[in-house]
Amino acid sequence: MRKCTLYYYLEDDTIHIIEHRVQNSGIPQGIFLKRHLVPKVNSIENYTWKDLRVGEDICFYGRVFRVIDCDQFTRAFYANEDKPQGAAEAFPDDPFVHTRAMVNFK
């Protein structure tokens, strides 16, 4: 499990994912997904803000991300659109390492 922050840009529906750096992890970290339109699996459509929900899994290029929380601006935006976000979830325990996984989107 790896900690990431997902940034969603309303102006052009692009997505950018950054993985949080962990000292001496032995794996590449940093920019996980450069900012661009991300196509849905087996579709010609791209992901939009309507596809991002707290408490759901989302798949980008074969990698599954669990959305566990979002910032207050995002919550206010979704509430204004009559699609309130779910409650924040606790970080799941990683059975192999003493870290937790997280995906926030802003």
C-alpha positions, 0 to 999 in steps of 0.5 A: 500500500502506498500513500498518494494524493490525487489532484483533480482539476475542474477546469479541464478534467485532468488528474494528477497523482503524487505519491508521498515520499518515504525514506529508504523505501527502496521503490521509486516515488514522487509523480505517479501520474502526470496531469492529463485526461485519464480514460476510463477502463474499456471506454472512450470516455475520460474520468470526471468529477462525477466518478470520484467518490470517497469510499470507492475504488478507482482504477487508473491504467490497471492500478487500483486506488481507494479514495479515503478522504477529500479536502473541505473545498471538495466536500463543499463543491460536491454538496453544492452539486447535490452529491455529498461525499461519504465520511472519511475512512481510516487508513487501512493497515499494511500487513507488510509495513507499518505504514498506511495507504491514502488517496486524497483528492483536491 
